[in-house]
């Protein structure tokens, strides 16, 4: 995709490539809270578009150690405690996150606790998602 430089793969280069090749307009968002992260994730996923995160897995008992690795989030398991998920003002309790990990000895496509995935994304130096 020609998105990698000597400093690594840049968020903005990925967004440029994605936006050049499909209709959804991806953006880079630097999040400051779980609520903000979740709102952006729900926006993309409701439009059938996955989000992309960069993780730092140190301290999270991940199958491999990395200070920077991209993964796709393709699903959220939300608990609205009996209320309608269409009420966007209602704060859902996120149970699990579905990740697609392209690393060959990684996790593949699996569900993981939200706190673990969010924590690894938050721990990455960029605190950002592509949504």
C-alpha positions as CSV (number, residue, x, y, z in Angstrom):
1,X,0.0,0.0,0.0
2,X,3.1,2.2,0.2
3,X,2.1,3.4,3.7
4,X,5.4,2.5,5.5
5,X,8.3,4.9,6.1
6,X,11.5,4.6,8.1
7,X,9.4,5.7,11.1
8,X,6.9,2.9,10.6
9,X,3.4,2.8,9.1
10,X,1.6,6.1,9.5
11,X,-2.1,6.5,10.3
12,X,-2.6,9.3,7.7
13,X,-1.0,7.2,4.9
14,X,-3.4,4.4,5.6
15,X,-6.4,6.7,5.7
16,X,-5.4,8.3,2.4
17,X,-5.1,4.8,0.8
18,X,-8.4,3.6,2.2
19,X,-10.3,6.8,1.1
20,X,-8.8,6.5,-2.4
21,X,-10.2,3.1,-2.9
22,X,-13.7,3.1,-1.4
23,X,-16.6,5.4,-0.6
24,X,-16.6,5.6,3.3
25,X,-14.5,8.6,4.4
26,X,-12.2,7.3,7.1
27,X,-10.6,9.7,9.5
28,X,-7.9,9.5,12.2
29,X,-9.3,10.3,15.7
30,X,-7.1,10.8,18.8
31,X,-9.3,9.7,21.6
32,X,-9.2,10.9,25.2
33,X,-11.8,8.6,26.8
34,X,-13.5,5.2,26.4
35,X,-16.7,6.9,25.5
36,X,-15.1,8.8,22.6
37,X,-13.4,5.6,21.4
38,X,-16.7,3.7,21.6
39,X,-18.7,6.5,19.8
40,X,-16.3,6.4,16.9
41,X,-16.3,2.6,16.7
42,X,-20.1,2.5,16.8
43,X,-20.3,5.1,14.0
44,X,-18.1,3.1,11.7
45,X,-19.5,-0.3,12.6
46,X,-23.1,0.9,12.1
47,X,-22.1,1.8,8.6
48,X,-20.5,-1.7,8.1
49,X,-17.0,-0.3,8.1
50,X,-14.4,-1.7,10.5
51,X,-12.1,0.5,12.5
52,X,-8.3,0.2,12.6
53,X,-6.3,0.5,15.9
54,X,-2.6,0.4,16.7
55,X,-1.6,-1.4,19.9
56,X,1.2,-1.6,22.4
57,X,0.8,-5.1,23.9
58,X,3.4,-4.8,26.7
59,X,1.8,-5.8,30.1
60,X,-1.4,-7.2,28.5
61,X,-0.4,-10.9,28.3
62,X,-0.8,-10.8,24.5
63,X,0.6,-13.8,22.4
64,X,3.4,-11.5,21.1
65,X,5.1,-8.4,22.4
66,X,4.8,-5.3,20.3
67,X,5.1,-1.5,20.8
68,X,3.2,-0.9,17.5
69,X,0.9,-3.2,15.5
70,X,-2.2,-2.5,13.5
71,X,-5.4,-4.6,14.0
72,X,-8.9,-4.3,12.7
73,X,-11.9,-4.1,15.0
74,X,-14.9,-5.6,13.2
75,X,-17.5,-6.0,16.0
76,X,-18.6,-4.9,19.4
77,X,-20.7,-7.0,21.9
78,X,-22.8,-4.4,23.7
79,X,-25.0,-4.8,26.7
80,X,-27.8,-2.3,26.7
81,X,-29.4,-3.9,29.8
82,X,-32.8,-4.5,28.1
83,X,-33.0,-1.1,26.3
84,X,-33.1,-0.6,22.6
85,X,-29.6,-0.3,20.9
86,X,-31.1,2.4,18.6
87,X,-31.1,4.8,21.5
88,X,-27.7,6.4,20.8
89,X,-27.8,8.5,23.9
90,X,-27.8,5.4,26.1
91,X,-24.4,4.4,27.3
92,X,-23.8,0.7,26.5
93,X,-21.6,-1.6,28.5
94,X,-19.1,-3.0,26.1
95,X,-18.4,-6.6,26.9
96,X,-16.1,-7.8,24.1
97,X,-14.5,-6.5,20.9
98,X,-14.0,-8.6,17.8
99,X,-10.5,-8.2,16.4
100,X,-8.9,-9.3,13.1
101,X,-5.2,-9.6,13.8
102,X,-3.2,-10.1,10.5
103,X,0.0,-11.0,12.3
104,X,0.9,-14.6,11.3
105,X,1.4,-15.9,14.9
106,X,-1.2,-13.5,16.3
107,X,-4.8,-14.0,17.3
108,X,-6.5,-14.2,14.0
109,X,-10.3,-13.4,14.3
110,X,-11.4,-13.6,17.9
111,X,-13.4,-11.8,20.5
112,X,-11.5,-10.2,23.4
113,X,-12.5,-8.2,26.5
114,X,-13.0,-4.6,25.7
115,X,-10.8,-3.4,28.5
116,X,-7.9,-5.4,27.1
117,X,-8.2,-4.1,23.5
118,X,-8.9,-0.6,24.5
119,X,-6.0,-0.7,27.0
120,X,-3.5,-1.8,24.4
121,X,-4.8,0.9,22.0
122,X,-4.7,3.6,24.7
123,X,-1.2,2.5,25.7
124,X,0.1,3.0,22.2
125,X,1.9,6.3,21.8
126,X,-0.7,7.7,19.3
127,X,-3.9,7.1,21.3
128,X,-5.7,7.0,17.9
129,X,-8.1,5.0,15.8
130,X,-9.0,5.1,12.1
131,X,-12.7,5.2,11.9
